[in-house]
Amino acid sequence: MQTKFKRHQHVKLLVDPKEEDTEPFADPPKKIKKGMIGKINILLPNGRYHVRIEDKKGNEIAYVAMDEEALEAVDGPPKDHEDLENVEGWAHKR
């Protein structure tokens, strides 16, 4: 099967994930929204991608199941981990 994304590749969410497709890990759960960046965990048997969303410390805050059309490849997380709150679209943006 030809896939657009590879494991551990960083991607941007182009749409808000459905609530039933979100597995929160943070306590309390954080809202996962369009524009957040995560990385591909695995390709699911139904052809969707399991995407890991992390906070600035690298702790997982959620996993979401997304269709290929709802993802866009990005170069990776911001390089400056000291100033992540100011980077638009990053998962832990406040």
N, C-alpha and C positions, 0 to 999 in steps of 0.2 A: 504494500500500500504506500502510495506517495503522500507524504505529509509536508505541510508548510513549515512547521516548527519542530525543533529538536529538544530533547530533554535538557533541562537547566537553562534554556534560552530565555532571556528576559522579554516580556511582552507587556503591552499596554491594553487595558480593558477599554473597548470602544463603546460598550453599552453597560448599563447597570445589570448585574447578575440577578436572576430570579432568586427569591428567598429560599425556595426548595432546592436550589442548586448550590447553596452556600453552607459550608461546614465551619462555623466559628470555633476558634480555639482561645481567643482572648476572653478574659473575665474582668469586666463585663464585655459582651460581644461588641465589636466595632462595625459600623456600617461600611460595607464594601460598595464602592461607587465607580462609575465610569471615569476613566482617566487614571486610575491607580495602576501601579506597575507591580508585576509579580514575575514568577518564573515557572516554566512548564515543569510539572512533576512527572506525569505520565500521559500517554494516549489511552483513553478509555475504550473498552470494546465497542461502544456505540459510536465511535469516531470523534467524540468530544475530547477536549483537553482538560486535565485536572491541573489547575494553576494554584501555586502556593503564593499567598500574599504575606509579606513579612513587615514587621515594624523596623525602626531605624537600628535596633540592636541585633537584628537578624532573627528575632523570635517570630515564629509563625503566629499570625493573627487569624487566618482563615484559609480554607481551600475552597475554590469555586470550580464548577464544571462549566466550561465555555465552548461554544462552537468556534470553528476556525475563522469564520467571517467576523466574529466579534472580538478578534485579537489582532494586534499590530506589533510587529517586531520592533524592539528598541535596542540601543547599544548596550544597555545595562543600567544598574543603579547609579545614582549620582556619585561622582568620584569624591566629592568633599563631604565626608560623613559628619563633619563638625557642623554643617549648616543645612541639614536635610529638611528642616521645617520650611525653608524658603524656596524649595525646588517644587515647581508646579507639577502636579500629577503623581507625586510619590505617595506610597501607601499611608504613611503616617503624617501626611499633610494635615494641619489643623485648620 
